[in-house]
Amino acid sequence: MNIQASEARLQTSAEPLHTCRLCGAHLKHNFVDLGMSPPCESFLRADQIDGVEPYFPLRVMVCESCFLVQLPEYVSAREIFTDYAYFSSYSTSWVEHARRYCVAMKERFNLGPASLAVELASNDGYLLQHFLPLGVPVLGIEPAANVAREAVAKGVPTLIEFFGVDLARRLVAQGKRADLIAGNNVLAQVPDLNDFVAGMALLLKPEGVITLEFPHIERLVSENQFDTIYHEHFSYFSLTTVDIMARRHGLKVIDVEELPTHGGSLRVYLAHERSHWADSPAVAALLEREERRGFREMTVYLSFGERARRAKRDLLAFLVTAKNDGKTICGYGAPGKGNTLLNYCAIGTDFLDFTVDRNPHKHGRFTPGMHIPIRSVEAIDEAKPHYILILPWNLKDEIIRQMRHVAAWGAKFVVPIPFVTIIDPEEYPS
């Protein structure tokens, strides 16, 4: 008995000790383990593909106290975001989403020349540019200098810094406080959540509003979106967890909207607890739904790993059969989620001849880990593959509309999530 107890202690001590980045509780439970993978945006030049690539675990854990699904900080945010390969403006649907947001926020919150709209992780100015013709002063905060330069060229004032309490204090000392703080798909990318949210609370005017958009963990689970997990996404949220997070910093959730973006997202509205804003009935309704569907219990989280493994087998079975039948396959897109999928499933050039992307910054490079060459979209017309694997599946409608002409040579699209689906562009709704 003593020997067994000693062995158990040794096994426990060999496990890395991780604590929840929101509430500090000890993390004991795996959500999903996607093996080892390089950082998803570390695209390689041709002279780099024979070099050594860093690989890090993609082991995601879940906190049984606040239900935050989270990836330990295997790669630091500064390594990921100082020079960044993702430019938001290359998705026309995303830019249009941002434009509609700006118009709606101006009207809803009566923003004008005396207001200040701040976006955190403002990227290449894809969103704030739309406030300029509306007469609303803006400030972007973006740590990646290469994409921030694009924003400045569009006339969007941008600070090249990481956001947190320190920067918020400096801005307040300069007399800058925000009527609106926007954070689109940034909350997941913040390793120090408490510093980030405390900074927002400091920067926000007493009656100001924060909007945060992020993929909803409920949709990630229900639609098997395991490929949305990568090293730059440190956290995955339910409204339940965001409500806990807000209360820790003197904020309250006043409204929530469900959006179709990124496979199913939430737009959450936060305000100071002492502000005049009342809670929308939508908040209580979604909190109740999450509880009813098990997101305040561990079972729903702990069963997710097997669904990811099944999707991997499903995709590989299709690819093996197609290649054995002499079919040619290429990819469309080189998004972060695609690199998680390719590395988890070990899909290299033995399956995909190449992939294409609209972002010219990626052309001539190779995907991390699997080293699939990235070409311009026109390469599909030249190669005329039998199948096109859509890696940014959240944009499948946009992509199929843009590429409907591939039906001329009988090509079909393959969507890998939640499980393999084959789409004939001739039969797809326009």
Residue pairs with C-beta under 8 A, 6 or more apart in sequence:
16 72
17 26
18 26
18 27
18 61
18 72
19 25
19 26
19 27
20 26
20 27
20 63
20 65
20 66
20 68
20 70
21 68
21 70
21 73
21 191
21 192
21 193
21 194
21 234
21 235
22 63
22 66
22 68
22 70
22 193
22 194
22 235
22 241
22 244
22 245
22 248
23 63
23 65
23 66
23 68
23 244
23 248
25 63
25 64
25 65
25 66
27 61
27 62
27 63
27 70
28 61
28 64
29 61
29 62
29 64
29 298
29 301
29 302
30 59
30 60
30 61
30 62
30 302
30 305
31 60
31 61
31 62
31 69
31 301
31 302
31 304
31 305
32 59
32 60
32 226
32 229
32 304
32 305
32 308
33 57
33 58
33 59
33 60
33 305
34 58
34 59
34 60
34 226
34 229
34 308
34 340
34 343
34 344
35 57
35 58
35 343
35 344
36 55
36 56
36 57
36 58
36 343
37 55
37 56
37 58
37 230
37 231
37 339
37 340
37 343
37 344
37 368
37 369
38 53
38 54
38 55
38 56
38 339
38 343
38 368
38 369
39 54
39 56
39 75
39 79
39 80
39 230
39 231
39 232
39 368
40 230
40 231
40 232
40 336
40 337
40 339
40 340
40 368
41 80
41 84
41 85
41 86
41 232
41 336
41 339
41 368
42 53
42 368
43 85
43 334
43 362
43 365
43 366
43 367
43 368
43 374
44 53
44 365
44 366
44 367
44 368
44 371
45 364
45 365
45 366
46 364
46 365
46 366
48 366
49 366
49 371
53 368
53 369
54 75
55 369
56 74
56 75
56 231
57 72
57 74
58 71
58 229
58 230
58 231
58 340
58 344
59 71
59 72
60 69
60 70
60 71
60 229
60 236
61 69
61 70
61 71
61 72
62 68
62 69
62 70
62 298
62 301
62 302
63 69
63 70
64 298
66 241
66 244
66 245
67 238
67 240
67 241
67 295
67 296
67 301
68 235
68 236
68 237
68 241
69 217
69 235
69 236
69 237
69 301
70 234
70 235
70 236
71 229
71 231
71 233
71 234
71 235
73 191
73 234
74 231
75 231
75 232
76 191
77 143
77 162
77 189
77 190
77 191
77 232
77 234
78 143
78 162
80 189
80 231
80 232
81 143
81 144
81 162
81 189
81 232
82 143
82 144
82 145
83 144
83 145
83 146
84 144
84 146
84 147
85 359
85 361
85 362
86 123
86 147
86 336
87 123
87 124
87 147
87 150
87 359
87 361
88 94
88 95
88 98
88 123
88 124
88 126
88 127
89 95
89 123
89 124
89 125
89 126
89 150
90 357
90 358
90 359
91 358
91 395
91 398
92 398
93 395
93 398
94 126
94 261
95 126
97 261
98 126
98 127
98 130
98 184
99 130
101 127
101 130
101 182
101 211
102 117
102 127
102 128
102 130
102 131
102 134
102 136
103 130
103 134
105 111
105 117
105 180
105 182
105 211
106 112
106 131
106 134
106 136
109 115
109 179
109 180
109 209
111 117
111 131
111 134
111 136
111 179
111 180
112 135
112 136
113 135
113 136
113 137
115 136
115 137
115 179
115 180
116 137
116 138
116 139
116 176
116 177
116 178
116 179
116 180
117 128
117 131
117 136
117 137
117 138
117 139
117 178
117 179
117 180
117 181
117 182
118 138
118 139
118 140
118 141
118 178
118 180
118 181
118 182
118 203
119 127
119 128
119 138
119 139
119 140
119 141
119 181
119 182
119 183
119 184
120 141
120 163
120 181
120 182
120 183
120 186
120 196
120 200
121 141
121 142
121 143
121 163
121 183
121 184
121 185
121 186
121 189
122 128
122 140
122 141
122 142
122 148
122 151
122 156
122 158
123 142
123 144
123 147
123 151
124 147
124 148
124 150
124 151
124 154
125 140
125 150
125 151
125 152
125 154
125 155
125 156
125 158
127 182
127 184
128 138
128 139
128 140
128 151
128 156
129 151
129 154
129 155
129 156
131 137
131 138
132 138
132 155
132 156
138 156
138 157
139 157
139 158
139 159
139 176
139 178
140 148
140 151
140 156
140 157
140 158
140 159
141 158
141 159
141 161
141 163
141 167
142 148
142 151
142 158
142 159
142 160
143 160
143 161
143 162
144 160
145 160
148 158
148 160
151 158
152 158
159 167
161 167
163 196
163 199
164 192
164 195
164 196
164 198
164 199
165 195
165 198
165 199
165 202
166 199
167 199
168 198
168 199
168 200
168 202
168 203
169 202
171 177
171 203
172 202
172 203
176 203
177 203
177 204
177 205
177 208
178 203
178 204
178 205
178 208
179 205
179 208
179 209
180 208
180 209
180 210
180 211
181 200
181 203
181 204
181 208
181 209
181 210
181 211
182 210
182 211
183 200
183 210
183 211
183 212
183 213
184 212
184 213
185 213
185 214
185 215
185 262
185 265
186 212
187 193
187 196
187 212
187 214
187 235
187 237
188 214
188 215
188 233
188 234
188 235
188 236
188 237
189 232
189 233
189 234
190 196
190 234
190 235
191 234
193 235
193 245
194 248
194 249
197 245
197 246
197 248
197 249
197 251
198 249
200 210
200 249
200 251
200 270
201 249
201 250
201 251
201 272
204 210
204 271
204 272
206 272
206 274
206 275
207 271
207 272
207 275
207 276
207 277
208 271
208 272
209 254
209 269
209 270
209 271
209 277
210 251
210 269
210 270
210 271
211 267
211 268
211 269
211 270
212 242
212 266
212 267
212 268
212 270
213 259
213 261
213 265
213 266
213 267
213 268
214 237
214 265
214 266
214 268
215 225
215 228
215 236
215 237
215 262
215 263
215 264
215 265
216 237
216 238
216 239
216 258
216 264
216 265
216 266
217 236
217 237
217 238
217 241
217 295
218 238
218 264
218 290
218 293
218 295
219 225
219 263
219 264
219 265
220 226
220 228
220 236
220 263
220 264
221 300
221 301
221 304
223 263
223 264
223 417
223 418
224 307
224 308
224 311
224 417
224 418
224 419
225 263
225 264
225 337
225 417
225 418
226 304
226 307
226 308
226 311
226 340
226 344
226 417
227 337
227 338
227 340
227 341
227 344
227 416
227 417
228 236
228 262
228 263
228 337
228 340
229 236
229 340
230 336
230 337
230 339
230 340
232 336
233 336
237 266
238 290
238 295
239 253
239 256
239 266
239 268
239 283
239 286
239 287
239 290
240 287
240 290
240 291
240 295
240 296
242 253
242 266
242 268
243 253
243 283
243 287
246 252
246 253
246 270
247 273
250 272
250 273
250 274
251 270
251 271
251 272
251 273
252 270
252 271
252 272
252 273
252 275
252 277
252 279
253 268
253 269
253 270
253 279
253 283
254 269
254 270
254 271
254 277
254 278
254 279
254 280
254 283
255 268
255 269
255 279
255 280
255 282
255 283
256 266
256 267
256 268
256 269
256 280
256 282
256 283
256 286
257 266
257 267
257 282
258 264
258 265
258 266
258 286
259 265
259 266
259 267
261 394
262 394
263 393
263 394
263 417
266 286
269 280
271 277
290 296
293 300
294 300
307 418
308 344
310 419
311 416
311 417
311 418
311 419
312 344
312 345
314 419
314 420
315 341
315 345
315 347
315 416
315 419
315 420
316 345
316 347
318 414
318 420
319 329
319 347
319 351
322 329
322 386
322 387
323 329
323 350
323 351
327 385
327 386
327 387
328 353
328 383
328 385
328 386
328 387
329 351
329 352
329 353
329 385
329 386
329 387
329 388
329 389
329 414
330 352
330 353
330 354
330 355
330 356
330 379
330 380
330 383
330 385
330 387
330 388
330 389
331 338
331 352
331 354
331 355
331 356
331 372
331 388
331 389
331 390
331 391
332 355
332 356
332 377
332 380
332 388
332 389
332 390
332 391
332 392
332 399
332 403
332 413
333 355
333 356
333 357
333 390
333 391
333 392
333 395
333 399
334 355
334 356
334 357
334 359
334 362
334 367
334 374
334 391
335 391
335 392
337 391
337 392
337 393
337 394
338 355
338 367
338 391
338 392
339 367
339 368
339 369
339 370
341 347
341 391
341 416
341 417
342 348
342 352
342 367
342 369
342 370
342 372
342 391
343 368
343 369
343 370
346 370
347 370
348 370
348 371
348 372
349 370
349 371
349 372
349 373
352 372
352 389
353 383
353 385
354 372
354 373
354 374
354 375
354 379
354 383
355 367
355 372
355 373
355 374
355 375
355 389
355 391
356 374
356 375
356 376
356 377
356 378
356 379
356 380
357 363
357 374
357 375
357 376
357 377
358 377
360 376
362 374
363 374
363 375
363 376
364 373
364 374
364 375
365 373
365 374
366 372
366 373
366 374
367 374
377 403
380 388
380 403
380 406
381 405
384 406
384 409
384 411
385 411
386 410
386 411
386 412
387 411
387 412
387 413
387 414
387 422
388 403
388 406
388 411
388 412
388 413
388 414
389 413
389 414
389 416
390 396
390 399
390 400
390 413
390 414
390 415
390 416
391 416
392 399
393 415
393 416
393 417
396 413
396 415
396 423
399 413
400 413
400 423
400 425
400 428
401 430
403 413
403 425
404 425
404 428
404 430
406 413
406 425
407 424
407 425
407 426
411 425
412 422
412 423
412 424
412 425
413 422
413 423
413 425
414 420
414 421
414 422
414 423
415 421
415 423
